Amino acid sequence: MTYCPCYMEESVRRFPLFFFVLMLLVYTGCAEPEQNGTVIARVDNQTLTMEMIRNNFDTSQTLTQNDIQQYAHHWVTNELLFQEAQQRGYDISEPIKQKLVDARKQFSIAELLEKEVYALASNDVRKEEIALYFQNHKEEFVLREMLIRLSVVIFAEFEPANQFRTTVLSAGEWEKTIDRFRNDPAKGLTSYSDSIFYNRSSLYPLDLWKVAGALGTSEVSFPIKTSVGYIVLRSLGQYKENTVAPLQYVEVEIQNRLAMEHRQKKYQQFLQELRSKHTVTMMITGSDTTGRLE
């Protein structure tokens, strides 16, 4: 396999823990211990196992055979280059040592801020604070296109979909009817989503958008045939273009804004606490930028 820098860059992005640990091993001069498990690759006395790959792989994704092969190729390439660098003495050169010291410092700072500042700030945002921010900044949340808020039910067959609609119309109880049909596998209810905002591009096929646009608030549609089954819609309201968006639609955005403000404040407070614990002497004059949160 021909080495290409793009492979190494992608590996570092996808498996940052693996390469950070490797950097620390180089810095501290530790030898890699003997690994136990299913051997995937070996370069001289260095071994890659399946367990090592699993431990360094993103657990939110499925580990495929292609992933394993790519990881192994990247590991072999990296090991060959690293062993050659060791033989030539680059691993103990002063520039490399300083780069590792700097990298360790930056990783430590990032971990400190994440645990002691950012995580706490994000949890500080309260519902009433979000509502007040929305009230004071409504002009920033004007819709550029029409929104429809819907509850959507999908059935595999027409008959149970039509029976569901008839039951809702006669009883007037959408939630209870949903529960009844969800608890009966014979009804063929395959999917249900509640109180979701849709625009023209996110609700497809186009027939669904047309039907949804014709519904009044709390009205229930007839079953609509689509490629995924028969869909029944219930409208929870429409919001016209150039009107203020409902709070529920922009709540996450507002929470993110407020979280950033909280992070900035906590960062400033944290720095002040640190300054009170240490003696800081500046030998130059000028603006103090240590309080800025980049």
C-alpha positions as CSV (number, residue, x, y, z in Angstrom):
1,M,0.0,0.0,0.0
2,T,1.4,3.4,-1.0
3,Y,1.5,5.9,1.8
4,C,-0.6,9.0,1.3
5,P,-0.7,11.8,3.9
6,C,-4.5,12.0,3.5
7,Y,-4.9,8.5,5.0
8,M,-2.9,9.5,8.1
9,E,-4.9,12.8,8.5
10,E,-8.2,10.8,8.2
11,S,-6.9,8.3,10.8
12,V,-6.0,11.0,13.3
13,R,-9.5,12.6,12.9
14,R,-11.3,9.3,13.2
15,F,-9.2,7.6,15.9
16,P,-7.8,10.6,18.0
17,L,-7.4,8.6,21.2
18,F,-5.2,6.0,19.5
19,F,-2.8,8.6,18.2
20,F,-2.7,10.7,21.3
21,V,-1.8,7.6,23.4
22,L,0.9,6.8,20.9
23,M,2.3,10.4,21.2
24,L,2.4,10.0,25.0
25,L,4.2,6.7,24.7
26,V,6.8,8.3,22.6
27,Y,7.1,11.3,25.0
28,T,7.5,9.2,28.1
29,G,9.7,6.6,26.4
30,C,7.5,3.7,27.4
31,A,7.5,0.5,25.4
32,E,4.2,-0.8,24.2
33,P,3.2,-3.8,26.4
34,E,2.4,-7.2,24.9
35,Q,-1.2,-7.2,23.7
36,N,-3.7,-10.0,24.4
37,G,-6.5,-10.8,22.0
38,T,-7.1,-11.5,18.3
39,V,-4.1,-10.4,16.3
40,I,-5.0,-8.3,13.2
41,A,-1.6,-7.1,12.2
42,R,2.0,-7.1,13.3
43,V,5.1,-5.1,12.5
44,D,8.2,-6.7,14.0
45,N,7.4,-7.0,17.8
46,Q,4.5,-4.5,17.7
47,T,1.0,-6.0,17.5
48,L,-2.5,-4.7,16.6
49,T,-5.4,-6.7,18.0
50,M,-9.2,-6.5,17.4
51,E,-9.6,-5.4,21.0
52,M,-7.4,-2.4,20.4
53,I,-9.4,-1.5,17.3
54,R,-12.7,-1.7,19.2
55,N,-11.4,0.3,22.1
56,N,-10.3,3.1,19.8
57,F,-13.3,3.1,17.5
58,D,-16.3,5.4,17.7
59,T,-18.9,3.3,19.6
60,S,-21.8,5.2,18.0
61,Q,-20.9,3.6,14.6
62,T,-21.1,0.0,13.5
63,L,-17.6,-1.5,13.1
64,T,-17.5,-3.0,9.6
65,Q,-15.0,-5.3,7.9
66,N,-13.9,-2.4,5.7
67,D,-13.4,-0.2,8.8
68,I,-11.1,-3.0,10.3
69,Q,-9.1,-3.2,7.1
70,Q,-8.6,0.5,6.8
71,Y,-7.6,0.8,10.5
72,A,-5.2,-2.0,10.1
73,H,-3.6,-0.5,7.0
74,H,-3.3,2.9,8.7
75,W,-1.8,1.3,11.8
76,V,0.8,-0.7,9.8
77,T,1.7,2.5,7.8
78,N,2.0,4.5,11.0
79,E,4.1,1.8,12.7
80,L,6.5,1.5,9.8
81,L,7.0,5.2,9.7
82,F,7.3,5.5,13.5
83,Q,9.9,2.7,13.8
84,E,11.9,4.3,11.0
85,A,11.7,7.7,12.9
86,Q,12.9,6.0,16.0
87,Q,15.9,4.4,14.2
88,R,16.8,7.8,12.9
89,G,16.5,9.4,16.4
90,Y,13.6,11.8,15.5
91,D,11.5,10.6,18.5
92,I,14.0,11.9,21.0
93,S,14.8,15.2,19.2
94,E,14.3,18.4,21.1
95,P,11.7,19.8,18.6
96,I,9.6,16.6,18.9
97,K,9.8,16.7,22.7
98,Q,8.6,20.3,22.8
99,K,5.8,19.6,20.4
100,L,4.6,16.7,22.7
101,V,4.9,18.9,25.8
102,D,2.7,21.5,24.0
103,A,0.2,18.9,22.8
104,R,-0.1,17.4,26.3
105,K,-0.7,20.9,27.7
106,Q,-3.4,21.7,25.2
107,F,-5.2,18.4,25.7
108,S,-5.1,18.9,29.5
109,I,-6.4,22.5,29.2
110,A,-9.2,21.3,26.9
111,E,-10.2,18.5,29.4
112,L,-10.1,21.0,32.3
113,L,-12.4,23.5,30.6
114,E,-14.8,20.8,29.3
115,K,-15.2,19.3,32.8
116,E,-15.1,22.4,35.0
117,V,-16.5,25.1,32.8
118,Y,-18.4,24.1,29.6
119,A,-20.4,21.2,30.8
120,L,-21.6,23.1,33.9
121,A,-22.5,26.1,31.8
122,S,-24.6,24.1,29.4
123,N,-26.6,22.7,32.3
124,D,-27.3,26.1,33.7
125,V,-29.8,27.2,31.0
126,R,-33.3,27.3,32.4
127,K,-36.7,27.2,30.6
128,E,-37.7,30.6,31.9
129,E,-34.5,32.1,30.7
130,I,-35.2,30.7,27.2
131,A,-38.7,32.1,27.2
132,L,-37.4,35.5,28.3
133,Y,-34.7,35.5,25.6
134,F,-37.3,34.6,23.0
135,Q,-39.6,37.4,24.2
136,N,-36.8,40.0,23.9
137,H,-35.5,38.8,20.5
138,K,-38.5,37.9,18.5
139,E,-37.4,39.9,15.5
140,E,-34.5,37.5,15.1
141,F,-36.8,34.5,14.7
142,V,-39.0,35.5,11.8
143,L,-39.8,32.6,9.5
144,R,-38.4,32.6,5.9
145,E,-40.9,29.9,4.9
146,M,-44.1,28.3,6.0
147,L,-44.0,25.8,8.8
148,I,-46.6,23.1,9.7
149,R,-46.5,21.2,13.0
150,L,-47.7,17.7,12.6
151,S,-48.2,14.3,14.3
152,V,-47.6,11.5,11.8
153,V,-48.7,7.9,11.9
154,I,-47.6,5.3,9.3
155,F,-49.4,2.0,8.6
156,A,-48.4,-0.9,6.4
157,E,-52.0,-1.3,5.0
158,F,-54.9,0.9,4.1
159,E,-57.6,-0.7,6.3
160,P,-55.9,-0.3,9.7
161,A,-54.9,3.3,8.7
162,N,-58.5,4.1,7.8
163,Q,-59.8,2.4,11.0
164,F,-57.4,4.5,13.0
165,R,-58.6,7.7,11.4
166,T,-62.3,6.7,12.0
167,T,-61.6,5.9,15.6
168,V,-59.9,9.2,16.2
169,L,-62.7,11.1,14.6
170,S,-65.4,9.3,16.5
171,A,-63.7,9.4,19.9
172,G,-61.8,12.6,19.5
173,E,-58.8,11.0,21.4
174,W,-55.7,11.0,19.3
175,E,-53.2,10.0,22.0
176,K,-55.4,7.1,23.5
177,T,-56.0,5.8,20.0
178,I,-52.3,5.9,19.3
179,D,-51.6,3.8,22.4
180,R,-54.3,1.3,21.5
181,F,-53.0,0.7,18.0
182,R,-49.3,0.7,19.1
183,N,-50.0,-2.0,21.7
184,D,-51.7,-4.3,19.1
185,P,-49.2,-5.7,16.5
186,A,-52.1,-6.8,14.3
187,K,-53.0,-3.2,13.6
188,G,-49.8,-2.8,11.5
189,L,-48.7,0.6,12.9
190,T,-45.1,0.9,11.7
191,S,-44.1,4.4,12.8
192,Y,-45.3,7.3,14.9
193,S,-43.9,10.8,15.5
194,D,-45.5,13.6,17.5
195,S,-45.3,17.4,17.3
196,I,-42.7,17.7,14.6
197,F,-42.2,20.9,12.6
198,Y,-42.0,20.5,8.8
199,N,-41.4,22.8,5.9
200,R,-42.0,22.2,2.2
201,S,-38.7,20.5,1.6
202,S,-38.7,18.3,4.7
203,L,-42.2,16.8,4.2
204,Y,-42.3,14.6,1.1
205,P,-43.7,13.4,-1.2
206,L,-45.4,16.7,-2.3
207,D,-48.9,15.2,-1.7
208,L,-48.2,15.1,2.0
209,W,-47.4,18.8,2.0
210,K,-50.5,19.6,0.1
211,V,-52.7,17.6,2.4
212,A,-51.1,19.1,5.5
213,G,-51.5,22.6,4.2
214,A,-55.3,22.1,3.8
215,L,-55.8,20.8,7.4
216,G,-57.1,23.0,10.1
217,T,-55.6,22.8,13.6
218,S,-56.4,19.4,15.2
219,E,-57.9,18.1,12.0
220,V,-56.9,14.5,10.9
221,S,-56.2,13.6,7.3
222,F,-57.5,10.6,5.3
223,P,-54.8,7.8,4.8
224,I,-52.3,8.9,2.1
225,K,-50.5,6.2,0.1
226,T,-46.8,6.6,-0.1
227,S,-43.7,4.4,-0.8
228,V,-43.3,3.7,3.0
229,G,-47.0,2.9,3.7
230,Y,-50.3,4.7,4.4
231,I,-49.8,7.9,6.4
232,V,-52.3,9.7,8.6
233,L,-51.6,13.3,9.6
234,R,-52.9,15.5,12.4
235,S,-52.2,19.2,12.2
236,L,-51.1,21.0,15.3
237,G,-50.9,24.4,13.6
238,Q,-49.5,26.4,10.7
239,Y,-47.0,29.3,10.8
240,K,-46.9,31.6,7.9
241,E,-43.8,33.0,6.2
242,N,-42.6,36.3,7.6
243,T,-44.3,35.7,11.0
244,V,-42.5,35.0,14.3
245,A,-41.6,31.3,14.7
246,P,-43.1,29.4,17.6
247,L,-40.9,29.1,20.7
248,Q,-40.8,25.3,20.4
249,Y,-39.2,25.6,16.9
250,V,-36.3,27.9,18.0
251,E,-35.9,26.6,21.6
252,V,-32.8,24.6,20.8
253,E,-31.1,27.5,19.0
254,I,-31.9,29.8,21.9
255,Q,-30.5,27.3,24.4
256,N,-27.3,27.1,22.4
257,R,-27.0,30.9,22.4
258,L,-27.5,31.1,26.1
259,A,-25.1,28.2,26.8
260,M,-22.4,30.1,24.9
261,E,-23.1,33.2,27.0
262,H,-22.9,31.1,30.2
263,R,-19.7,29.5,29.0
264,Q,-18.1,32.9,28.5
265,K,-19.2,34.1,32.0
266,K,-18.0,30.9,33.7
267,Y,-14.8,31.0,31.8
268,Q,-14.1,34.6,33.0
269,Q,-15.0,33.6,36.6
270,F,-12.8,30.6,36.4
271,L,-9.9,32.6,35.2
272,Q,-10.4,35.1,38.0
273,E,-10.4,32.3,40.6
274,L,-7.2,31.0,39.1
275,R,-5.6,34.4,39.2
276,S,-6.4,34.7,42.9
277,K,-4.6,31.4,43.6
278,H,-1.4,32.4,41.7
279,T,1.1,35.2,41.4
280,V,0.9,36.6,37.9
281,T,3.5,39.2,36.8
282,M,3.4,40.8,33.4
283,M,6.7,42.3,32.1
284,I,5.0,43.9,29.1
285,T,2.3,46.5,28.6
286,G,-0.8,46.2,26.4
287,S,-4.3,44.7,26.4
288,D,-4.8,41.6,28.5
289,T,-6.3,38.9,26.3
290,T,-6.3,36.1,28.8
291,G,-10.0,36.6,29.5
292,R,-11.1,36.0,25.9
293,L,-12.9,32.7,25.2
294,E,-11.9,31.6,21.7
